[in-house]
């Protein structure tokens, strides 16, 4: 099996990079094309290696992973960036999403969970977990009222958006709405196009902003 996803690792700690390297090498779908030890190196190596995905540590000296993510996404918006950290601090999560990250991965997860999650990120199919969706909703509800401007989405599209925000994968959305998984994927493409968004995380943020979640 030839590698499907070219990955760059970014962490200033050697042992952390070794750990990520070991996990990814368990699955032949991943190929590690570069390793960087700082935000500046990550930016420079991206220009040369053009990875499909970057696993980015948050806290690094000189330039942290959040600023590096912002710089890389501004230049290469199609590269997937996943923040890898030991902390599940919700403030870090929000900041990472604002900088353009597609995901947020805890270092203590089982290797199989890494593989499943990263493949889903690469294919734009990674849902938020329900627990994480709840935490984001709670944070938003404390800080702001839902925006009320008109939505370009149809009723069906709003239903799908609501389920995305709840953390459901395409298969479960299809089951709940009694439609095919292929139809769900087509609806999601249309929703992303209408809202000028790139991924499910941004869709969830849009839904939370406007109170389209159905989470109580």
SULKAJO-V553205 format. One record per residue. N is the residue number from 0. SS is DSSP state (~ for helix, > for strand, _ for the rest). PSI is psi in whole degrees, 0 to 359 (NA if undefined). Layout:
# SULKAJO-V553205
n->[N/N]
ss->[SS/SS]
psi->[PSI/PSI]
This chain:
# SULKAJO-V553205
n->[0/1/2/3/4/5/6/7/8/9/10/11/12/13/14/15/16/17/18/19/20/21/22/23/24/25/26/27/28/29/30/31/32/33/34/35/36/37/38/39/40/41/42/43/44/45/46/47/48/49/50/51/52/53/54/55/56/57/58/59/60/61/62/63/64/65/66/67/68/69/70/71/72/73/74/75/76/77/78/79/80/81/82/83/84/85/86/87/88/89/90/91/92/93/94/95/96/97/98/99/100/101/102/103/104/105/106/107/108/109/110/111/112/113/114/115/116/117/118/119/120/121/122/123/124/125/126/127/128/129/130/131/132/133/134/135/136/137/138/139/140/141/142/143/144/145/146/147/148/149/150/151/152/153/154/155/156/157/158/159/160/161/162/163/164/165/166/167/168/169/170/171/172/173/174/175/176/177/178/179/180/181/182/183/184/185/186/187/188/189/190/191/192/193/194/195/196/197/198/199/200/201/202/203/204/205/206/207/208/209/210/211/212/213/214/215]
ss->[_/_/_/_/>/>/>/>/>/>/_/_/_/~/~/~/~/~/~/~/~/~/~/~/_/_/_/_/_/>/>/>/>/>/>/>/_/_/~/~/~/~/~/~/~/~/~/~/~/_/_/_/>/>/>/>/>/_/_/_/_/_/_/_/~/~/~/~/~/~/~/~/~/~/~/_/_/_/_/>/>/>/>/>/>/_/_/_/_/~/~/~/~/~/~/~/~/~/~/_/_/_/>/>/>/>/_/_/_/_/~/~/~/~/~/~/~/~/~/~/~/~/_/_/_/_/_/_/_/~/~/~/~/~/~/~/~/~/~/~/~/~/~/_/_/_/_/_/_/_/_/_/_/_/~/~/~/~/~/~/~/~/~/~/~/_/_/_/_/~/~/~/~/~/~/~/~/_/_/_/~/~/~/~/~/~/~/~/~/~/~/~/~/~/~/_/_/_/_/~/~/~/~/~/~/~/~/~/~/~/_/_/_/_/_/_]
psi->[123/149/141/329/123/123/140/136/135/111/138/354/125/316/326/317/321/320/314/319/316/317/312/326/350/343/118/354/341/138/123/117/345/157/132/154/4/168/320/317/321/316/314/316/329/318/328/314/334/63/160/329/146/128/114/122/152/306/107/152/159/293/120/175/331/313/322/321/314/315/318/317/329/326/322/76/342/348/130/132/126/123/131/122/163/351/140/32/121/330/320/320/311/317/320/318/321/328/349/3/147/338/178/113/128/138/340/8/156/144/320/326/322/309/312/314/315/324/319/320/313/329/10/36/11/117/159/145/154/322/317/320/318/317/319/316/315/319/317/320/335/337/338/160/148/142/147/13/155/144/140/0/148/172/316/318/323/323/314/319/319/318/326/315/336/354/14/138/169/320/315/327/316/318/317/323/359/46/172/158/326/320/321/314/320/319/318/321/317/319/313/318/314/322/357/45/169/335/177/327/315/325/316/318/317/315/318/320/326/9/22/71/323/8/130/NA]
